[in-house]
Amino acid sequence: MSSGQNSGGLMSSAGLVRYFESEGRNAIRIDPKTIMAFSALFGVLVILLNIFTV
């Protein structure tokens, strides 16, 4: 690799750092337990629909 090429290192991760630090107070906050419960119920619904529509 020549000395003129940029390896990417810190410059490529700088955008991610700014993205994760810019969480605003106006953002919608959902509890992870709510997401897991909704996902489980949705999965059960799909399984039940597959059983009853055969």
Buried (B, 14 or more C-beta within 10 A) or exposed (E): EEEEEEEEEEEEEEEEEEEEEEEEEEEEEEEEEEEEEEEEEEEEEEEEEEEEEE
